[in-house]
Amino acid sequence: MSGFAADWLALREPYDAAACNAAVRDAAIAAIAGFDPVSIVDLGTGTGSGLRALAPLIPARQTWRLVDNDLSLLARAAETERPPRVQVQAVPVDLAHDLEAALDGAVDFVTTTALLDLVSEPWLERLTVECAARRLPFYATLSYDGRIELTPQDPADSAIVAAVNAHQRTDKGFGPALGPKAAAEAIARFTTVGYFVDRQPADWVFGPQDGEIQNELLAGWASAARAIGMLQLEFIVGWLTRRRDLVAAGRSSMRVGHIDLFARPTEMRRPDRSQSNSTSPSRR
C-alpha cells in the first residue's frame, strides 16, 4: 500500500464509494437540508474524494474548505470537477497542531474520510470539543475497525492481522493512533457531549477480479507486520508469497472492516440569514 500517494488514493476511491453506508450518508445530508448556502469543512481531504462523493448529493449552494497538509494532494483536490453550485477553498493546515484553525469561521458541517483511525485519543478529544462548542454535525467515513477476512484462509493470516492491527496503533503524526478503536472512541466521545450518533459498517469487499488493490493491500500489510517487529521476516515473506499466488490464480477474496458514522448535536445550529446576499455568511 503506497501510503497517501495520489495513485493509491485513486485506486481505492471506487471501492470507498462502493463501501459507503447509504443510511448514514443520507442522515448526514438530511441534517443540513435547511442550509442554503452550506459551508463544509473536509478534514484531511487528500485528492478530494469526499467532495466528489458528497457534493453532487447536496442540492444547496456549497462552499467546501478542503484541508490537508500535503500541497500536492490539495492542489489535485482543488481541481476536482464539481457542480456549478459548489465553490472550493484549498487550505493547507497541519491538522496535528492546528485543528482549531481548520474549523474557524463560517462552518455548518464537518466531514472526513479514512482519518479517525490515524489520530490519537487527545486529538479526537480536541475534535469532539471543537465540534460540540460550535454545535457542528460531524460525518466520518471509512474508519478501519480491525476486521480483515481473507478467503481462502492461510494459517498465518491471524498472526499477520494481529501485527497489522498493532501497527495501526503506532504514531501516524498525531501521537499514538487509535487504530481499530477509533470509531468506537468517537461514538463514545460524541455521545458524552450530547450528540446522537448513527453508525453502520462500511466494509471494503474485494473479489477475485480486484487483484490490483488486493496486491497493494497485501504488500502494505506485510510491510506493517515487518515494521512492528512481532514476526520473523521469513514468516511474513512466506505468507505474502502464498497470498499473492492466490490473487494471481483468481482465487482470493477479502473483506476489510470499516465504520461510517454521523454525529449530530441534540440542537442543530441554524444558519444565519442576516446576510442573505452573501454566498457564505457568518454563522457564528
Order of alpha helices (4+ residues) and beta strands (2+ residues): alpha-alpha-beta-alpha-beta-alpha-beta-alpha-beta-alpha-beta-alpha-alpha-beta-beta-alpha-alpha-beta
